Amino acid sequence: MQNDMPDAAQKAEELSRLIHKSKSGKKWRWIIGGIVLAAIAAAVFLKLTAEPEPRAWVTEPIKRGDLQLTATATGDLKPKRTVTIGAETSGQILSVEVKANDTVSKGQVLLRFDTEALDNKLLQANAALASARANVRGAQASLEAATLEHERTATLAEKDMASRSALDQRRAEKLRALATLEANRASVARAQAEVAAAKTQLSKATITSPIDGVVMTQNVEGGNTVASTLQTPELFVLAEDLSQMELHIEVDEADIGLVEPGQPATFNVDAWPGRAFEAEVSTVSLSPTVEQNVVTYTVELSVDNSERLLRPGMTATATITTGTNENVLLAPNAALRFSPPSEDGAEKSGGFSLSRRRPSPRAAKAAKSLWVLRDGEPTEVPVNIGPSDGRFTEVTPTEGAQLEDGAPIILREQKNKKGAPTPGSKKPSQASKTSDSEDPKKPTRPTKKTAEGDENGAQDRGPK
């Protein structure tokens, strides 16, 4: 009926132009105008009083079940322990005994320096020690001689055969001999320390592994010269046994309150798509990390890498299971996004509507609404939403609302085969057809084909 109105209006306007040319055109214009107005009024009346065709909806029954709560974050894999090997001595490297990716054991030789200069330094220290010990023996002999002279002079002084000044001179010589002995003994101790230092330097010319692990990086080769006077050079980086690793992830502050040590987790890496690796939360950091006003917390997960499929530095996306809400109402997320389209004339005619939809009063604190299909009509049910796992969301009806287990909740409106709404809803192309037909002088142009291959027929219905 609505499609015939533009053609009738065009014919009435053409007839009006023909009658206008005649002498009695004025009278006929009034008659034709009245007929056109009556036709339009009849069409509007029929449209308003016509019973709308029912819509079809895609529904899914709401169900009860267990909702698994999770927290997702990204991070990278790291060894449980890494050791940086540096050089405490300077010199030329004689040989490198290992290379990157080699497995090493504790005490295994990694590198050897040329020890010629260190050997000479040890020989000099031993010679200085021997000289100091000889000086001690000479000082001991001098002390014994001075002690005898002092005793002899004291005996003569008691018999008035030696002066008091001679006795004092012998006592001073004895004290000087004792001081010389003590100084030589100190020289021996210093020489012994120099020998020990030379031996230590010589032992550091051979670098060994402090742990059982794997050589991650090797930064030197045989023949290189190393100078450790200002900064300790980094020669190797060793990682402890890679059969056990750690995954460090940054968890958002909104999720960190639910994360606790001992919770299970799974993670994926790009190197092994489609495979989920298991992990367990070991440490939750108390210190925040703030980057661009985003607060995160570092969480460490223990990873079993006995298959040796994982490597340090791999980026991983981890999902931590933080808890489970049991026997709760679960609604698909699509149902929470759905809202029925407005009926023709609703909210545009001052409250008058022909729709039979039954809205429910929304609670003040309700965040969302579900639309339940009751007696073939959508009925709004306000709900409070809870946690979500990405597919389903826990919902609770607000006070006074009813939501039965198994109630059909609407996901979307049923579409016909061409992708348009089912009968009863206005097609988007009709508005353009009506506007193009109102003015017969306005040229029309064909539209592009739709995805189904249909074309807009406005051009065929244009003025001929």
Secondary structure, DSSP 8 states (H G I E B T S, - for coil): -TTHHHHHHHHHHHHHHHHHHSTTHHHHHHHHHHHHHHHHHHHHHHHHHS------EEEEE-EEEEEEEEEEEEEEEEES-EEEEE-SS-EEEEEE---TT-EE-TT-EEEEE--HHHHHHHHHHHHHHHHHHHHHHHHHHHHHHHHHHHHHHHHHHHTTSS-HHHHHHHHHHHHHHHHHHHHHHHHHHHHHHHHHHHHHHHHTTEEE-SSSEEEEEE---TT-EE--SSS--EEEEEEE-TTEEEEEEEEETTTGGG--TT-EEEEEETTSTT--EEEEEEEEEEEEEEETTEEEEEEEEEEE-TT----TT-EEEEEEEEEEEEEEEEEEHHHHH------TTTTTSTT------B-----TT--EEEEEEETTEEEEEEEEEEEE-SSEEEEEE-TT----TT-EEEEEE-B-TTSSB-TTS--HHHHHHHHHHH-TTS--------TTS----TTTTS--
